[in-house]
Structures are given as C-alpha cells and as structure tokens.
Amino acid sequence: MTRLAQTLGLTEFQTEIVSTVRKFVDKEVIPTAQELDHSDTYPQAIVDQMKDMGLFGLMIPEEYGGLGESLLTYALCVEELARGWMSVSGVINTHFIVAYMIRQHGTDAQKQNYLPRMATGETRGAFSMSEPELGSDVAAIRTRAKKNADGTYTIDGQKMWLTNGGSSTLVAALVRTDEGADKPHRNLTAFLVEKPTGFGEVVPGLTIPGKLDKLGYKGIDTTELIFDGYRASADDVLGGVTGQGFFQMMDGVEVGRVNVSARACGVGIRAFELAVRYAQQRETFGKPIAEHQAVAFQLAEMATKVEAAHLMMVNAARLKDSGERNDVAAGMAKYLASEFCSEVTQQSFRIHGGYGYSKEYEIERLMRDAPFLLIGEGTSEIQKNIISKRLLSDYRV
Ligand SMILES: Cc1cc2nc3c(=O)[nH]c(=O)nc-3n(C[C@H](O)[C@H](O)[C@H](O)COP(=O)(O)OP(=O)(O)OC[C@H]3O[C@@H](n4cnc5c(N)ncnc54)[C@H](O)[C@@H]3O)c2cc1C
C-alpha cells in the first residue's frame, strides 16, 4: 500500500472521474479554502466549475441528462471534495439527496420536471426535516399542511438548519398532514417547494430569514425557513400520495449517511496528510518529531482509522448499489467514520503543537468542521439506536 484510502475494483470511468476531482481539489479548492472559510464567502467559482464537471448530475439517470453513476462513484467524489473543503461537498449533498428522492419516489411528471434541471445544477436542492424543537425525533414534526377545499394545501410552521437554504431553488420539506393514522410518522408528507435563491420573503408565505452563524462549515448557507400561509398544490406532494413522507425522507437520509461517511473520510485523510508532513518538518530535541515514537505511533493510529473508515464507507455504498438494504451498514459507516474523523483531526492538531491553534494552519479549519459530522444525518446516538435495534432483531434469542 503506497497511499491511504485506495479502492479496489473500480471501473475505468470511476478511476478517471475520482482522479479528475482530486486534481481539481488540489488546484482549485485547497489553495482557496482557508481564505473563503475565514471570510465566510460562498465558493461560487468552485461551484460553477463543479457544474461544468457534471457533479450535480452524477447519480441522476442518463435519460434525464445526468451521468447515471452509482452511489459509490458519488461517495468517492465526495471524499475527494471534502478532503479539500467540507463545505464544497455540502453544496452538492442536499442536492444529491433531493434528486435521489425524486428519482426513487417522484411521479413521472416530477421526474420530467425536475431531474433534467437538477442534472445541470440549474435547479439546486435543499432538504428540510429539522425544526427549532426537533432534529433526531423526526416524527414529532409540527409544521403543518392543511388541505383546502380546492385541493391545494396551506403550510404553516418553522423549519431549521437548511443546508443550502438560501442558495437552493427546490426544497424537499417534510411536514405534518392530517392522515388520521395512529402512528405519528404516518402523518408526514414531503412537499417539493420551488423558490428563487436569496433571503427574505422570496415567495408569498415563504421566508428565508438569513444565514445562521456557525462554528465551522463556513461559506455555504445554513438557514431557517418560515412557512406562513404558503400555498402548495397537490402536484407538489412527492410521489403524489400524502402520508409517505417519512419513508421517502428516511430513504434519502440513508444514502445521505454514506455521503456523510465519505465526507468524514475526506476530512480525516486531509488531517492525516497535514500531520504526516508537519511531523517530518518540525524538529525537537535534535530530530524531526516523526522520529519520536509517540508521534510516529499517532501517525500509525490515524492512518489505521482513515483506512478503516474508508473501507466501511465503500462497503455501505456498494451494498446500496447492489440493491440490498443498507441501513445498518450506512449507520455503522457514518458512526465510525465521523467519530474517527474527530479523533484523527484532534491527533493532527496535537502534532501541530501551538501552530495547530493558529489560523494560518489548515488544521484549525478541520478542527471546526469535523464536529458537524458527528451531528449531520443523525447523531452517533441515533446511529447506535438504528444498529442495535436491527442487531437485536436479527440475533433474537
Ligand atoms: C450545520 C448544520 C446543518 C444541518 N443541515 C440540515 C439540513 O440540511 N436539513 C435538516 O433537516 N437538518 C439539518 N441539520 C439538523 C441536524 O440533522 C440535527 O441537528 C440533528 O439531526 C440533531 O438534531 P438536534 O440538533 O435537534 O438534536 P436533538 O435531537 O435535540 O439531540 C440532542 C442530543 O440528544 C441526543 N439524543 C436525542 N435523542 C436520543 C435518543 N433517542 N437516544 C440517545 N440520545 C439521543 C442526541 O444524540 C444529541 O446528543 C443540520 C444541522 C447543522 C448543525
């Protein structure tokens, strides 16, 4: 093994696109990420180039103008992007989940209407489940859509934490509808809400108040969304049938978890690269710190964690691509990769000594970005809930 996180058995196209994305990241993303992060600036030039490379349509079927690639190809590209800057992978993440949900659950009209525009990146997706009072407990959603006599819906309520909330033009929003089902999650419906980019009351009854100020994950916009008498048509219901939203969104979250694992792998790889370089340059007590066994062993631990996370992420992606259920594999990959990513960035930070605390060194950004991976697409506790429930069912005595 010469390099970490290599993937065996890739097609020629997969090898080519992953290598193209890597070169793009080295040339365009890494040199600018620190400055854009510090000024919290949207990476428009990078996003435009990602559009040209076809990355917004990676998994959208060819018949709708996309590249028709697998989840594995997507995840490997995301790993490369996150190695450069986690925020850049965040730009395509919610877009990819919404496109995936439309592909899997949309009506023919919804696929025809949205997927070709999403493949080019002209229409950009955001994904909205969370609310101010809830994140993990999705079934407790309060935002409500009431059916009107003319068949339209009026939506009222507040959503929280929309990644790409201001820069997206299509939001898949999970809200409560009155289905009369006894189980709360069966009363949820996903609406496809089209809107222009920007902030304020962007369409009647729909306000994006502004960017939330975050610890890390800078550059891209994370927002609230307020529905106040917003009118949706029956055609905006994903799949055309109400009460299916919870299952549709959970299907999206499952592929999203592979994507978050891939991001954690990318951030972890970069943290390792920074540490292994610095450890050979910095000298203490007459030799490079890499020659102190305590530091060399840290590098060995970090590399092992990066490798393990990559293998689990690849396994979860391949399982989904094979058509098998992958909830446990995706949960395990997300849990392990995000925890290892946190540990590896912390180890890299320690190897940098005092300079790790300086804004001149890239590792400080990774230290602010990595914690989000423990939270997004379900916290580690929620992953452990999913994994343990399935284990106790499959290993029932
Ligand atoms: C930067 C950022 C971007 C985001 N982007 C999006 C987005 O695009 N779309 C979207 O819908 N959401 C988004 N989120 C929201 C994210 O998905 C939630 O923050 C996450 O699911 C956790 O929910 P919560 O914050 O409400 O925490 P809570 O659910 O309140 O959990 C708080 C703590 O309690 C623990 N906990 C909760 N329930 C249990 C349990 N049953 N057992 C054990 N422990 C438990 C949790 O693990 C956590 O430690 C984003 C969040 C952030 C920070």
The ligand as a MOL file (V3000), in Angstrom:
LIG
                    3D

  0  0  0     0  0            999 V3000
M  V30 BEGIN CTAB
M  V30 COUNTS 53 58 0 0 0
M  V30 BEGIN ATOM
M  V30 1 C -24.6220 22.8390 10.2120 0
M  V30 2 C -25.8530 22.0110 10.2250 0
M  V30 3 C -26.5010 21.7130 9.0430 0
M  V30 4 C -27.6790 20.9590 9.0570 0
M  V30 5 N -28.3430 20.7190 7.8820 0
M  V30 6 C -29.5690 20.1440 7.9100 0
M  V30 7 C -30.3520 20.0340 6.7080 0
M  V30 8 O -29.9170 20.3800 5.6120 0
M  V30 9 N -31.6160 19.5390 6.8130 0
M  V30 10 C -32.1360 19.1300 8.0030 0
M  V30 11 O -33.2980 18.6900 8.0210 0
M  V30 12 N -31.4170 19.1970 9.1400 0
M  V30 13 C -30.1410 19.7020 9.1350 0
M  V30 14 N -29.4190 19.8060 10.2850 0
M  V30 15 C -30.0010 19.3660 11.5480 0
M  V30 16 C -29.4120 18.0610 12.0450 0
M  V30 17 O -29.8610 16.9960 11.2480 0
M  V30 18 C -29.8260 17.9290 13.5140 0
M  V30 19 O -29.1240 18.9220 14.2400 0
M  V30 20 C -29.5130 16.5530 14.0630 0
M  V30 21 O -30.3670 15.5890 13.4920 0
M  V30 22 C -29.6790 16.5140 15.5970 0
M  V30 23 O -30.8980 17.0360 15.9790 0
M  V30 24 P -30.9810 18.1690 17.1200 0
M  V30 25 O -29.9790 19.1970 16.8210 0
M  V30 26 O -32.3850 18.5980 17.2430 0
M  V30 27 O -30.5420 17.4200 18.4270 0
M  V30 28 P -31.5160 16.6030 19.4040 0
M  V30 29 O -32.3480 15.6670 18.6140 0
M  V30 30 O -32.2200 17.5700 20.2930 0
M  V30 31 O -30.4550 15.7810 20.2430 0
M  V30 32 C -29.6950 16.3800 21.3010 0
M  V30 33 C -28.7910 15.3140 21.9320 0
M  V30 34 O -29.5900 14.2430 22.4630 0
M  V30 35 C -29.2070 13.0030 21.8870 0
M  V30 36 N -30.3950 12.1680 21.6710 0
M  V30 37 C -31.5670 12.5540 21.1210 0
M  V30 38 N -32.4320 11.5220 21.0790 0
M  V30 39 C -31.7720 10.4460 21.6150 0
M  V30 40 C -32.1080 9.0830 21.8360 0
M  V30 41 N -33.3010 8.5820 21.4610 0
M  V30 42 N -31.1870 8.2780 22.4160 0
M  V30 43 C -29.9650 8.7510 22.7570 0
M  V30 44 N -29.5860 10.0410 22.5590 0
M  V30 45 C -30.4710 10.8710 21.9920 0
M  V30 46 C -28.5640 13.3640 20.5540 0
M  V30 47 O -27.6770 12.3470 20.1190 0
M  V30 48 C -27.8410 14.6570 20.9190 0
M  V30 49 O -26.6360 14.3450 21.5340 0
M  V30 50 C -28.2040 20.4910 10.2860 0
M  V30 51 C -27.5180 20.7570 11.4780 0
M  V30 52 C -26.3720 21.5110 11.4660 0
M  V30 53 C -25.6790 21.8100 12.7690 0
M  V30 END ATOM
M  V30 BEGIN BOND
M  V30 1 1 1 2
M  V30 2 1 2 3
M  V30 3 2 2 52
M  V30 4 2 3 4
M  V30 5 1 4 5
M  V30 6 1 4 50
M  V30 7 2 5 6
M  V30 8 1 6 7
M  V30 9 1 6 13
M  V30 10 2 7 8
M  V30 11 1 7 9
M  V30 12 1 9 10
M  V30 13 2 10 11
M  V30 14 1 10 12
M  V30 15 2 12 13
M  V30 16 1 13 14
M  V30 17 1 14 15
M  V30 18 1 14 50
M  V30 19 1 15 16
M  V30 20 1 16 17
M  V30 21 1 16 18
M  V30 22 1 18 19
M  V30 23 1 18 20
M  V30 24 1 20 21
M  V30 25 1 20 22
M  V30 26 1 22 23
M  V30 27 1 23 24
M  V30 28 2 24 25
M  V30 29 1 24 26
M  V30 30 1 24 27
M  V30 31 1 27 28
M  V30 32 2 28 29
M  V30 33 1 28 30
M  V30 34 1 28 31
M  V30 35 1 31 32
M  V30 36 1 32 33
M  V30 37 1 33 34
M  V30 38 1 33 48
M  V30 39 1 34 35
M  V30 40 1 35 36
M  V30 41 1 35 46
M  V30 42 1 36 37
M  V30 43 1 36 45
M  V30 44 2 37 38
M  V30 45 1 38 39
M  V30 46 1 39 40
M  V30 47 2 39 45
M  V30 48 1 40 41
M  V30 49 2 40 42
M  V30 50 1 42 43
M  V30 51 2 43 44
M  V30 52 1 44 45
M  V30 53 1 46 47
M  V30 54 1 46 48
M  V30 55 1 48 49
M  V30 56 2 50 51
M  V30 57 1 51 52
M  V30 58 1 52 53
M  V30 END BOND
M  V30 END CTAB
M  END
